[in-house]
Amino acid sequence: MMGHRISVVGATGSGKTTLAEEIAQRLGYRHIELDSLHWEPNWDEAPIDIFRARVEQALTGDGWTIDGNYSKVRDIIWQRADTIVWLDYPLPIIFWRLGWRTFKRIVTRERLWNGNHETWRAVFGRESLFLWVLESRPRHRREYPLKFQQLEFAHLHVVHLHSPSETEEWLETVAPKT
């Protein structure tokens, strides 16, 4: 069962954005990337009221996919979503994907949201994305199943995927690639 309002969650680097874009393309939906609503220039976080307002505005209507795990807007997203796709991959897969993506972004100086660029701090600094995965992934694995059981989220159809191959198989049931 696939809905019209789909939230893709998972660890940093697991492939949330790529999958959300693919679902949106296959179904003809809009794709919303939470990072683009959250990050201001110079990696400053948008003030919470502005971030929440941006998310509210982005989620108007049906036919959207959104990716990200920001707890400060989870209530807005999950109350409006009808489907959650959870990428719950093993750490080696996440680290491989995150490493490749981060290295590519650093070397090519890929422009991200609001002109930001990833730097080597994303690998080695206090704000390391790898450290963030080690901190956030266990929390998500503990909290998500509990949240899915809460009455306010009982309407959600949850798709819990454990590997890229399982994700590819599931994706073919959503809509075959054209």
JOZIUR-V761995 format. One record per backbone hydrogen bond with DSSP energy under -1.0 kcal/mol. NH is the residue of the N-H (numbers start at 1). CO is the residue of the C=O. If there is no record, write none. Layout:
NH:CO
NH:CO
This chain:
6:64
7:83
8:66
9:85
14:11
19:15
20:16
21:17
22:18
23:19
24:20
25:21
26:22
27:23
28:24
29:24
30:63
32:65
34:67
36:33
37:34
38:34
39:35
40:44
44:41
46:38
51:47
52:48
53:49
54:50
55:51
56:52
57:53
58:54
59:55
60:57
63:4
64:4
65:30
66:6
67:32
68:8
73:70
77:73
78:74
79:75
80:76
81:77
82:5
83:5
84:157
85:7
86:159
87:9
88:161
94:90
95:91
96:92
97:93
98:94
99:95
100:96
101:97
102:98
103:99
104:100
105:101
106:102
107:103
108:104
110:105
112:116
115:112
116:113
122:119
123:120
124:120
125:121
128:125
129:122
132:128
133:129
134:130
135:131
136:132
137:133
140:136
141:137
142:138
143:139
144:140
147:143
148:144
150:147
153:150
154:151
156:153
157:82
159:84
161:86
167:163
168:164
169:165
170:166
171:167
172:168
173:170
175:171
